Amino acid sequence: MTTPTRRILRRVIVTPFQRFLQTEASGGILLIIFTALALLWANSPWSDSYVELWNSTVGVQFGDWSLYKALILWVNDGLMAIFFFLVGLEIKREVMLGELSSVRQAALPFFAAIGGMLVPALLFLLLQAGRPGAEGWGIPMATDIAFSLGILSLLGKRVPLSMKIFLTAFAIVDDIGAVLVIALFYTSEIDTSYLYMGLGLFVIPLLMNVMNVRKKMAYFIIGGIIWYFFLKSGIHPTVAGIMMAFTVPITSRIRVQDFIEEVNNGLVVFEQFKDDEESKLLNYEQMASVGAIEGATKHVQPPLQKLEHMLHSGVAFVVLPIFALANAGVIFEGGSAALTAPLTISIALGLLLGKMLGVSLFSWISVRLGLANLPAGTSWLQLMALGILGGVGFTMALFIANLAFTDAVLLNQAKMGILMGSSVAGVAAFIILRMTLPKPLPDPEEMPIQG
């Protein structure tokens, strides 16, 4: 293959994982921008409008049926259900076919995530024992995959792909833990009648999966109904998003080899019945061959991958920035007293020190026991830096904070601790990685061609 051809392929062909990294990294940078906007707005002369907007009541009504909620709850309960649905799709893909599909591949991110959840929670409980706000122990367990990959992307080609894969897999296992914590420990009183109706309806998408139903809209409609029953039951409705994701088929309707044959046959027919080079219209045979190629293209794409591809950009560039704008507006009142409040410090230290200690210690144990290997090209100091980077909790941490606290003062302190811990963790991890990762050598294929 010639050098120009290789260059073209490298520019045009992007692997699904590379697309995922690019979207997550760009989304993380956008999250930083919207977080800054929320902070500026909440502490500006127009701060009252910030509070009034997100607390304004919005709803829908059809006859006697109605559903009215504060705008911030539509964001946290509604839009975030889409985010959790996407998280569920990513989890299923990784468990079935990706980095978590084998025991050896999953060992290191699994142990790292377990340590990265247990140690921060225990450290928080130790620091916050006997003080108001101890119920927020789940907050420092969280890792924000978009923010962390966004920070990692600032280092460019210095970061080996193995390190990015480890961080992604570790964050996905962390997401599984966060979902379980939300479902088991941050659920209000349960209305069993609505819960049973919601769970009963899951039989429908499961049957759709068995019957190989591929219509995306069918899954969205039944998912919306299940979301409503979970909302009314007291179980956080985002859990329904995760559960629905696991019912989406991951297999193609036709095999890859059959797809290649159908496309090739269609192209042969298209070329064979070419009439006039100058004609701007296709003849009947060419239209039929195009239809056959379109059908094969539709059937070879697994519904899970199609949905993941369809939702990824919308979640990264719309859902999460709106969530950040609605939830990151910490009001800096009370001066240093708010910054040094025990709850603020406990959450910040849980995210910063707890994550670093938990990820590093449990990773070291798994490697020493021969259960896992370090990512290729990664030193222990760099793994520790990735543990610190896992302390960028932001989205999940803010989400759990809203579930944990109804008291406005405690919630504000929790948000302040999340911002402090996540910011210091992000900066510290960036500095350590920048100092320890070697600069990439120039790629000879990207150097100017002489002569």
Buried (B, 14 or more C-beta within 10 A) or exposed (E): EEEEEEEEEEEEEEEEBEEBBBBBBBBBBBBBEBBEBBBEBBBEEEBEEBBEBBEEEEEEEEEEEEBEBBBBBBBBBBBBBBBBBBBBBBBBBBBEEBBBEEEEBBBBBBBBBBBBBBBBBBBBBEBBEEEBBBBBBBBBBBBBBBBBBBBBBBBEEBBBBBBBBBBBBBBBBBBBBBBEBBBEEBBEEEBEEBBEBBBEBBEBBEEBBEEEBBEEEEBEEBBEBBBBBBBBBBBBBBBBBBBBBBBBBBEBBBEEEBBEEBBEBBBEBBEEBEEEEEEEEBBEBBEBBBEBBEBBEEBBBBBBBBBBBEBBEEBBBBBBBBBBBBBBBBBEEBEEEBBEBBBBBBBBBBBBBBBBBBBBBBBBEBBEEEBBEBBEEBEEEBBBBBBBBBBBBBBBBBBBBBBBBEEEBBBBBBBBBBBBBBBBBBEBBBEBBEEBBEEEEEEEEEEEEEE
